Amino acid sequence: MLKPSKHRLFTLLATLMFAGYLHSATLDESQMSRTLQPALCALSSSMMDLREGLARCAREGKEERIVENNLVIVARAAGDGDRDEES
């Protein structure tokens, strides 16, 4: 008789603990949206700024390589490239 009572008590205790954890998680989630949302917005804005900056640097780097390649082509066409290769 004592064994089924312990089992029921243990089951009841486990159920109450689980319900308590769910309630605590729900409270944490509601508080998180108020405190975390501004931080997530700021982080998203910073990420967009970084992405735009990296894209700008990539474009500038690509433009510089194009200009350098064009200068090399012009130099070779003018015959200056032969002198550089001989040196």
C-alpha positions in Angstrom: 0.0 0.0 0.0 2.9 2.3 0.7 4.4 1.8 -2.7 1.4 3.1 -4.7 1.2 6.2 -2.4 4.8 7.0 -3.0 4.3 6.6 -6.8 1.3 8.9 -6.7 3.1 11.5 -4.6 6.2 11.4 -6.9 3.9 11.7 -10.0 2.1 14.7 -8.4 5.4 16.3 -7.4 6.8 15.9 -10.9 3.7 17.3 -12.5 3.7 20.3 -10.2 7.4 20.9 -10.9 6.7 20.7 -14.7 3.8 23.1 -14.5 6.0 25.5 -12.4 8.8 25.3 -15.0 6.3 26.0 -17.8 4.9 29.0 -15.9 8.3 30.4 -15.2 9.3 30.0 -18.9 6.2 31.8 -19.9 7.0 34.7 -17.6 10.6 34.8 -18.8 9.4 34.9 -22.4 7.0 37.8 -21.8 9.8 39.8 -20.0 12.3 38.9 -22.7 10.3 40.5 -25.5 10.3 43.8 -23.6 14.0 43.7 -22.8 15.4 41.8 -25.7 13.5 43.4 -28.6 15.3 46.8 -28.5 18.7 45.0 -28.3 17.8 42.8 -31.2 16.7 45.9 -33.2 20.0 47.6 -32.5 21.9 44.5 -33.4 20.0 44.1 -36.7 20.7 47.8 -37.5 24.4 47.3 -36.7 24.5 44.2 -38.9 22.9 46.1 -41.8 25.5 48.9 -41.4 28.4 46.4 -41.4 26.9 44.7 -44.5 26.6 48.0 -46.3 30.2 48.9 -45.3 31.6 45.6 -46.5 29.7 45.9 -49.8 31.1 49.4 -50.3 34.6 48.2 -49.6 34.2 45.3 -52.0 32.9 47.6 -54.7 35.8 50.0 -54.2 38.3 47.2 -54.2 36.8 45.8 -57.4 37.0 49.3 -59.0 40.6 49.7 -58.0 41.5 46.3 -59.5 39.7 47.3 -62.7 41.6 50.6 -62.9 44.9 48.8 -62.2 44.2 46.2 -64.9 43.3 49.0 -67.3 46.6 50.8 -66.5 48.6 47.6 -67.1 46.8 47.1 -70.4 47.4 50.6 -71.5 51.1 50.4 -70.5 51.5 47.2 -72.4 49.8 48.7 -75.4 52.1 51.7 -75.2 55.2 49.4 -75.0 56.0 50.3 -71.4 55.3 46.8 -70.3 58.2 45.4 -72.3 60.7 47.5 -70.4 59.2 46.5 -67.0 59.5 42.8 -68.0 63.1 43.2 -69.0 64.2 44.8 -65.7 
